[in-house]
Amino acid sequence: MKPAILMTAAALLAVAVPAAASPAPANGCAAAARPTVEGLWMNPHGTVAVRTGDCRGRLCGWVVWASPQALQDAKDGGVDHLVGTELLEDYSADGADRWSGSVYVPDMGHSFSSTITLSAPGELQIRGCLIGGIFCKSQTWQRIEKVPNA
């Protein structure tokens, strides 16, 4: 597997989590909105943007933009249409600001277990493990306001 594809795959491990709304305080004052994992996220290399949102009651994420190099790496791995591919599948809440699900790695044609933690309002800490937890990688993805070049 090419290192660039592995880095993209690991980066793709990082984007799926359903938003949890904060209840209003008992005193009736409006509470600040709790940070959400739903939205647009960019991998650390700036090569893949993923939109996360609700899919069948679970969190999922699909590619909405990819750099020319990421597109070529995916194509070399057998995925002709990276944009639109659902990479983050079936994430559900697994504790405070943590979700578990699976990530599809296009160049390998398999899904693997993954966890996502909302580490800060604009940051997702994503950890994905391949081969039964023997090989794990973490990345921090950044929230973005719009899709690049859009």
PEVEN-V514506 format. One record per helix or strand. SS is the DSSP state (h for helix, s for strand). FROM is the first residue (numbers start at 1). TO is the last residue. If there is no record, write none. Layout:
BEGIN
ss;from;to
SS;FROM;TO
SS;FROM;TO
END
This chain:
BEGIN
ss;from;to
h;3;12
s;39;42
s;48;55
s;58;66
h;68;76
s;86;93
s;98;105
s;110;120
s;123;130
s;135;143
END
